[in-house]
Amino acid sequence: MNDALLVAYKASKAYRNGAKEVVAVDGVDVMIRRGSSTAILGPSGAGKSTLLHMLGCLDNPTSGSVLLDGLEIYSFSDKERAKIRNKRIGFMFQFYHLLPEFTALENVMMPAMIMGRGRRIKERAKEILQSIGLGERMTHRPGELSGGESQRVAIARALINEPEVLLCDEPTGNLDSKTSESIYDILFDIKAKSNTALVIVTHDERISERTDSVIRLKDGRVV
């Protein structure tokens, strides 16, 4: 289908734990459409994060396929997949993974600098930070920011290369309910104003009321 951006077909992921094989994801079929919002829900250990990592070029499936624009992304080399991740996919995690020695602005600019995009990057980073209410915090380092502010910096960093899809793994897991709500408001506002697809792994059932579709996992399978 023309609007299919990311597709997992019979994707499975198994790990070895000594002599035992642990199946984290078991033959899952998933389609993420352009500009859509999707919640991936399920209990701890259901395979949610593993599925997200396979969709995001971070974790090779043991079997099955993951397609981006119809191309099997795990047929590419590690270096080629790294370029795809940086250019086309944005990531947000429960832990912000900001570089402590750099300012908020510098953290946001980092993915674009890795790509060698020099022109207007600083201006674009400033624009994004201002748009999410951090105009006065650009020169602060992560240790000087609250959890909510740090996660907003992570959002800005994920958006700097104008990704086609934003993958969020428990993005508010470390935040209080009020701050979590503000983070989700920002994410859905971004989705509404752009054609960026939004995929959110979460335990929060309320998020399913705001997304276009819901994927429920249990024991590594879609239910």
Secondary structure, 3 states (H helix, E strand, C coil): CCCEEEEEEEEEEEEEECCEEEEEEEEEEEEEECCCEEEEECCCCCCHHHHHHHHCCCCCCCEEEEEECCEEHHHCCHHHHHHHHHHHEEEEECCCCCCCCCCHHHHHHHHHHHCCCCCCHHHHHHHHHHHCCCCCCCCCCHHHCCHHHHHHHHHHHHHCCCCCEEEEECCCCCCCHHHHHHHHHHHHHHHHHCCCEEEEEECCHHHHHCCCEEEEEECCEEC
